[in-house]
Amino acid sequence: MIDYRPLAPNEFDAFFDNLDLAFHERSTPAKRAQLLALIPLERTVAAFDGPLLVGTSAAFPQRLSVPGGELPCAGVTVITVRPTHRRRGLLTQMMAGLIEQARAAREPLAGLWAAEGSIYERFGYGVASRHAHIVLPGGSRAPRPSLAADVAKRGTAAGDARTSAAPRDGHLTLDLIDPDGAGPLLDPIWDRMRARRAGIPARTQLWWSERILADPEDDRDGALEKRLVVVRGAGPPGGSGAAGADPASEDTSEPLGYALYRARGIEPDTTLELLELVAPDPEAEALLWEYLCSVDLVGMVDAPMRPLDDAAPYRFADFRQPRVVELGDALWLRLVDLPAALQGRSWRGPLDLTLDVADVRLPDNAGRWRLQATADGEARCARTDKPADLVLDAAALGAAYLGGTPIAQLADAGRIAERTDGAVEAFDTALRTPRAPWTPEFF
C-alpha cells in the first residue's frame, strides 16, 4: 500500500534525495535550504511505501499574470517517482492531490514546467507560453534607438529619424549594483512587465532574496558571481516633490529595467550568461542590450528564456545578429476552476460561444459552457444546454488560455473541432493579446 500525504519537516532530506536520484544531480546544502524556505510543507504531496519515500510533488502558491490582471495559481514543481516504483499510479495520485489542494486554496489555475513533453497533457495541462533562446556574438553593434525617441529628441520628420545616428536619451543611465538586497528595487520593474505580458508569476521578497538574487558559490557550476545592471531614468526636476521643496534639487530618477547575468569561461571565449533582462520601457531594454554587447573580452552573449516575440532581432541593423538557436515550451497550464478562470481574464471583444469541454481529471469542468464577453472585455461563463460551437479538451483550453497558442493552430492539429462556422476565428480573436505570454523563470 502506498500512502500519500504532506511532508513532515524531518522528511525533507529524504524528499531531496529522491529529487537527486530522479534528475541525476547532487544538490548542495544551499539548494536544499533554499527550497525548504520557499515550499510550504502543507503544499507537498509525497508518496510513501512503508517508511520509504518513493514519490515527490509540491506547489508554490503563486499569482500569475493573465490578460487584464492576475489570478491565483498553483505552481506545480519537483515531481518525481522513484525508479523502482514507476508505472504503479503514483504520479496520478500525487497530481490529483495537488489539484485538490489548489481547489481548497481557490486557485483557478495550475501551471508547471515539464521535464518531458509527453507526460502532462493527460493531466489537463497544455503549453501556454513558449520561449526563445537568443545568442549574440561579443562586440555586436549596438541596437539603434527607437524611432519615437529619436523623433522626440531631434524634432525631425519620421523619414529623417530613420537614418539618424543621434545618441540615446541622456536621461537614461546605467548603474552596476550589488544584487544582494536588490529585490525591493527590482520588484516594481517586474510588476510592470507582468502588466505587459501574461504568464509571469508575482514574486515575494523572500523569492527575490532566496531564489533570484541568492548566489551561493557551490551552485555556480564554475561560473563567476551574478552581476546586476540597472537602467535609471530621470524625469523633470520637481515632478513629484512636496509643496515648498526646491524643485531643482529633487532626484526623480526611477529604475526602468535591469539585467542579471554572470560570466563563464576564459577570455576571449568568455560567455555572458543572461539570467534575466526585464525592461517594460523599450529604450531601457535597448540600452541593456547595448551594455551587454559592449562588455570587453566577451565572445558571446547567451540569452535563454526570452519571449517568443522578442523585439531583439528588429532592434539591430543586422536582423540576423541576434540568432534564435532554439524554441522551447515554457509554462504548461491547466484550468482548475473553468468558469472562474475564463471570467478572471479580459477578452478583446464581444463573444458568445458554447464550448464543449472534455476533462476526465476534473469532471466539474467537463460539459458545455456558454462563454459570453462584452465589448469592454468582461466575461460570464455558465453551464448551458445549447449546442456546442467548439469541442475541445482541458489541455487544449489550457494551451489557449493566455492567448499565446492560436485556436486555428490547435484546430489544424485536430485538438479542437469547430461545430459552428466562424467559431474558431471568433474564439481566436477574443483570446489574442498584443504580446506573447512569457514565463521568464523556471520553477
Order of alpha helices (4+ residues) and beta strands (2+ residues): beta-alpha-alpha-beta-beta-beta-alpha-beta-beta-beta-alpha-alpha-beta-alpha-beta-beta-beta-alpha-beta-alpha-beta-beta-alpha-beta-beta-beta-beta-alpha-alpha-beta-alpha
